[in-house]
Amino acid sequence: MDLLEVQDIYTYYGDMCALHGVSFTVGQGEIVTLIGANGAGKTSTLNTICSILKPRQGRILLDGKEIQNLPAHRTVAAGMSLVPEGHQVFPRLTVLENLEMGAFIYKEKNRVAEQMERVFAIFPRLKERKKQLAGTLSGGEQQMLSIGRALMAQPRILLLDEPSLGLSPLLVEEIFDVIRRLNQEGITILLVEQNAVMAFSLAGRGCVLESGRVVLEGSVKELEENPQVKSAYLGG
C-alpha cells in the first residue's frame, strides 16, 4: 500500500517553475531515494510535500488523504517529519530545548518524555550534551539533533534532505546506520541524497530528477544497471 503519493506536482518560485509534473509513490515501510544534480528539484520536492512550498497544480496524498493544502504544522500532525538540508538547529537553544520543539504537537508530558528517551537511545551523544547549546555542537552532532528533533513528532514517514552533507565518511556511515534502523522499526523513509552509492545501499527504489522532472525511476538494481545513472552518479 502506498503511504505517500505525489501526483503531477508543479511548484513555482515566483514565475519560475521549479517542479514540472513530478509524480512518484512511497509504499508503507519502503525506503525510496531521490537523486539528482544540484538544482534538479530535490529539495523543492521535499518542501512541497511538507507544505513549506505550495504547488500550483497536482495532488499529494498521505494515506489516501490530500494534504497539499494543509499548513506545514498539520502535515507534521498527520505523521510526516522533515529533516532539512544543512543540519538546521536552533543554535541558541539547548539540545533538550531543540528536541522539545520537535514535540510541539503533543501536550502530554509523559509522551514527550518517552520519545525523548527513545531519541537518546538512538543518539547517546545527545543525552551527554542535552544542556549544551546546539550552536556549539559539531556538524555531525547537529545532524543527529536535526534527525532527533524530527523523530520527536513520532512520524510514520521521515523525509531526509542530504543527511550526509558535510560529514566525515565515518559519520556518514553512522547516520545511514541510524536511517536503516529507523526503517527496520517501521518508519517509512524518503531520502534525498547526492551520494547515490550510499543512497542505493539503503533504498529499494529510486527516482532520478533533472531540471524539476522525474526522468528515470525503478528499483535500485534497475537504476544501478542504467548507463546514464552509472555515468552521472555512480562514477562510471
N, C-alpha and C positions, 0 to 999 in steps of 0.2 A: 504494500500500500504506500502511496506517495504521501509523505508528510508535508512537503513543500512543493508547490507548483508555480513556476514563473511562466507566464503566458504572454508572449508578444509585447514585451515592455519597451516603451520609448520614453527616455528620460532626457531632459534638456537642462543646460546651464544657460539661462537667458535664451538667446536664439540659436545656440549651438546644440545640436543633437549629439548626446554622448552615448546613448544606447539605441540601437536600431533593431527593434523587434526581437530582443533577447528572450529565448524560451529554453527551459530545461526543468527537470524534476529531481527531487531528492527523496528517496524512499526512506521509510522508517528504519532506523538503525544503520543506514549507509554512511560511508564517507565519500563525498563527491568533491572533486577538486576543480577549480577554475584556474587555468594557466594562460599566460599571455605576456607580451612585452609591456613595458611602461606605456601608459596611455591607452591600453587596449579596452578599458572599461571595467576592469575587475572590481576596483573599489566602488565605482559608481553603481555597479550591480548590487553589491552588498548594502550600500547605503540606501538604495531604492527599496530593497527587500525589507529593510528595518525602518522605513518611513522617515529617514533623515532627509532623503530626497523623495519627491512625489512624481510618479510617472504621469505623463500626459495621456498615455494610451496603454492598454494592456491590463492584465489582472495578476495578482499574487494571492495564492490560496495557501492557508495553513490549516491542515486537517479538513480541507474542503471548504473552508470559510474565507471569504475575501477579506484581505487585511490592507490592501493598498491605500485605503482612505483613512486608516487609523492613525492617530498621533503616535509618535515613537514610543512613548511610555506604555501605550496599550499593546504594542507588539511584544514588549517585554512581559507584560502580564499574560499574554497569550501563549508564552512559552519559548520565546526566541531571544537570545542574547548575542551581542556583537562584541568581539574583541578587536578594536580598531588598530589600524596600522600605526607603528611608531611608539609602542609602549606608553600609551597615553594614560597617565595617572594624575591625580590631584596632588601636585608636588608639595603644597604647604599643609596637607593633611597627613596624619599618621597612616601607617599601614592599616591599623584597625579601623580608622575612620573611612579610609578608601573602601574597605570591604563592606562596612555598614552602608555606604552609599549604594552599593550594588544590590542591597536587600530592601530598597525603598518601597517595593510593592507589598511588603509584609509588615504587619503591625504586631504580630505575636513574637515576643522576645525569645520564647523558647525555640521557635522555628529558626530565628536568625542565629541564635547561639549554636544550634545543631549544625546548621550549614557552615557556620564559621569553623567549627571543629573539623568538618569534612574537608574544607579548603586547607586547613593547617595540616591535616593528614597527608594531603597531596603535595603540599609545598611546606615542609617543615621550616625552611628558612624564613618564611613569612611570619611564623609563630615566634621565632627567635627575634625578629625585628618589628614586632607588632606596634611598639611605641615609637618607632623611628619615623621621621618624616619621609614620605615617599620620594621626594625630590633628591634625597641623599642616597638612595639605593643604586646599585649597579644596573646596567641596562638589562641584564638577564633577570635580576630580581624584579625590576619594574615590569618586565613581560610576565613573570609569574603573577605579580599583583594584578595586572590587567586581566589575565585569564581568571584568577581567583575572584575578582570583583564580578566578572560576568557570571561565574558559577553561583554566586550568592543568590541569584534570582531563580535558581533551580530550573534551568532551561531544558526543554526537550530537544531543541536544536541549537547548536552553537556555531556561529559564523566567525571565522578567524581570518583576519586580513594580514597576510605576510608575517606570520609568527616567528619566522627565522631571521627577519631583517635585523642586521647589525649585531647578531650574536656570534660568538665563537662556535666552531664546529662541535665542541663538547656540549655546550649549552643547547645548541640546535637539537642534538640527539636527545637530551633530557626533555626538552619541550615536546618533541614529537613522541617520545615515550608516554608522556602525560596525555597527549591527544589520543593516542591508541588506547590507553587505559580508560579514558572517559567514554570512548566509543564502546568498549567492551562492557562498561557499566550501563549502557543503554542510551547514551546521548548521541543523537544524530549530528553529523559534522558536515558543514560546508566550508571548504578550505580554499582560500586564495593564496597562492604561493608561486613566487618566481623560481624557486628551486624545484624544478619539475622532477628531478630524480628523487628528492625527499618526498614530495607530494605523492608521486606514484608508488612509493614504498608503503604508503598508508592507505590510499584510496582504492576503491573498487571500480569507480567510473570517473570520467573526467570530461571537461569541455575546454576547447581552445577558443579564446576570444581574440579577435583582431578588429581594431577600429570600431568597437562597440557592437560587434556582431559575433554570434557563435558560428565559427567556420568548420569546426570538427567536434564530434562528441562520440563517445563509445566507452567500452571497457578500457581499463588501464592497459591491458595486454594489447588490444587493438591499437591504441594510441602509441604505445611503445614501438610497434612494428610499422607505424606510418612514416614514410621517408621524410615528409615535411616536418613532423614533430621531432624525429631524430635529429635532423639538421639544425632546427631552430632552438630546440630546448634541451636536448639530451647529449649535446657535444658530438654530434655526427653519428 
